[in-house]
Amino acid sequence: MGIEFYDKVAKKFGGYGYSASPRHKSEYPAGEPEKVFKKKLLGLSSKNKIAIDIGCADGKFTLSIAPSFQKVYGIDTSKVNLDVAKSHSKDERSKNVEFSLQDASQASFENSFFDLAYCRRGPSYYKEYYRFLKSKGHYLEIGIGEKDTVELKKIFGRGQGFGKWDKSTLDENLKTLQSLGFKVIFAENYHYFEYYPSYEELDLFLQGVPIFEDFDSEKDRGSLQKYVKKFSTDKGIQLSRHRLVMVMQKVG
Ligand SMILES: C[S@@+](CC[C@H](N)C(=O)[O-])C[C@H]1O[C@@H](n2cnc3c(N)ncnc32)[C@H](O)[C@@H]1O
C-alpha cells in the first residue's frame, strides 16, 4: 500500500482518522468489532505497560488510549499524518505518547521492548512484532477481512484484496502468527452493514479510504452509479463490511 495514498488523504482531510467521516448508519448483527477491539485492548492495559500503535496515522486512537498505559509509541510511514498526530499531542494528557516516522517492517526498537503491540488496519510484519515484544507480551489487531465491500469491488473490477474473497484472512494470519510462536487468545470474524444516505456520501467515503487507492469521482461515476442502483434499500445504500479481531500472546 502506497505511503503516498495516506499522505494524500491526510492532506485532503486533515488526517486519516480525523477526516470528515461521511454520514452513515451501521448494523452489527454479531457485535461491533471496534468496540470489541478497544475493550480487549483496555482489558490488557496497565500503567506499568509500554505499548506500540503500529500504523498510528494521525494518532487519534493512540491518544485516546494513552492514559491507560505507562507509555505509548506511535509509528507510521506517513509524514503528513504524523505531523497531524504531533499537533494534537501538545497538551499535558499526551505527555506519555511518542510519535515517530518508522517503517514497521524494520523498526528501531530493541528486542523485547514492548509489553503490548497493536495494529488497527495497518501493516502485518508479524516477525518484527514478535521480535520487539516481551515474552508473554500481547499483540492485538483489528484487520480487514477478505469479504469487505466485496460486491462493490466486483462491480468496479478492482480494489484492495481483489479476487481473494474465498481465502480466510483470519485463518491465514493465525497460521503465520502461530508459526512464529504466538498463541491465540481470541480470534473472531465480524460481518456487518453500513448504509449511506446518498450517492454523494458514499463517493466522499471512497475518497478517504484505500478500498480503491486510485478512486476517481469522475472516472468511476459509471461503476458507482451501477452499485448504488443495485444496492439501494429503504435504509440507504448498503455496503457489506468485514473485520477481524485477534488477540495473540508471545510464548517463549
Ligand atoms: C488504514 S490506515 C489505519 C490508520 C489507523 N491505525 C486507524 O485505525 O485509523 C493504515 C496506516 O498504516 C500506515 N502504514 C502502512 N504501511 C506501514 C509501514 N510499513 N510502517 C508503518 N506504518 C505503515 C499507513 O501510513 C496508514 O497511516
Ligand as a Chemical Component Dictionary entry (heavy atoms), coordinates in Angstrom:
data_LIG
# 
_chem_comp.id                   LIG 
_chem_comp.type                 NON-POLYMER 
_chem_comp.pdbx_formal_charge   0 
_chem_comp.three_letter_code    LIG 
# 
loop_
_chem_comp_atom.comp_id 
_chem_comp_atom.atom_id 
_chem_comp_atom.alt_atom_id 
_chem_comp_atom.type_symbol 
_chem_comp_atom.charge 
_chem_comp_atom.model_Cartn_x 
_chem_comp_atom.model_Cartn_y 
_chem_comp_atom.model_Cartn_z 
_chem_comp_atom.pdbx_ordinal 
LIG C1  C1  C 0  -5.774 2.056  7.143  1  
LIG S1  S1  S 1  -4.658 3.173  7.900  2  
LIG C2  C2  C 0  -5.111 2.977  9.589  3  
LIG C3  C3  C 0  -4.673 4.087  10.453 4  
LIG C4  C4  C 0  -5.026 3.999  11.927 5  
LIG N1  N1  N 0  -4.406 2.843  12.557 6  
LIG C5  C5  C 0  -6.509 3.987  12.122 7  
LIG O1  O1  O 0  -7.029 2.987  12.587 8  
LIG O2  O2  O -1 -7.169 4.992  11.812 9  
LIG C6  C6  C 0  -3.081 2.338  7.791  10 
LIG C7  C7  C 0  -1.889 3.137  8.320  11 
LIG O3  O3  O 0  -0.734 2.294  8.287  12 
LIG C8  C8  C 0  0.381  3.044  7.846  13 
LIG N2  N2  N 0  1.401  2.142  7.296  14 
LIG C9  C9  C 0  1.341  1.420  6.148  15 
LIG N3  N3  N 0  2.477  0.717  5.979  16 
LIG C10 C10 C 0  3.273  0.997  7.049  17 
LIG C11 C11 C 0  4.571  0.555  7.453  18 
LIG N4  N4  N 0  5.278  -0.313 6.726  19 
LIG N5  N5  N 0  5.064  1.026  8.614  20 
LIG C12 C12 C 0  4.363  1.904  9.383  21 
LIG N6  N6  N 0  3.138  2.356  9.044  22 
LIG C13 C13 C 0  2.585  1.908  7.895  23 
LIG C14 C14 C 0  -0.223 3.992  6.811  24 
LIG O4  O4  O 0  0.603  5.116  6.557  25 
LIG C15 C15 C 0  -1.553 4.359  7.462  26 
LIG O5  O5  O 0  -1.455 5.501  8.266  27 
# 
loop_
_chem_comp_bond.comp_id 
_chem_comp_bond.atom_id_1 
_chem_comp_bond.atom_id_2 
_chem_comp_bond.value_order 
_chem_comp_bond.pdbx_ordinal 
LIG C1  S1  SING 1  
LIG S1  C2  SING 2  
LIG S1  C6  SING 3  
LIG C2  C3  SING 4  
LIG C3  C4  SING 5  
LIG C4  N1  SING 6  
LIG C4  C5  SING 7  
LIG C5  O1  DOUB 8  
LIG C5  O2  SING 9  
LIG C6  C7  SING 10 
LIG C7  O3  SING 11 
LIG C7  C15 SING 12 
LIG O3  C8  SING 13 
LIG C8  N2  SING 14 
LIG C8  C14 SING 15 
LIG N2  C9  SING 16 
LIG N2  C13 SING 17 
LIG C9  N3  DOUB 18 
LIG N3  C10 SING 19 
LIG C10 C11 SING 20 
LIG C10 C13 DOUB 21 
LIG C11 N4  SING 22 
LIG C11 N5  DOUB 23 
LIG N5  C12 SING 24 
LIG C12 N6  DOUB 25 
LIG N6  C13 SING 26 
LIG C14 O4  SING 27 
LIG C14 C15 SING 28 
LIG C15 O5  SING 29 
# 
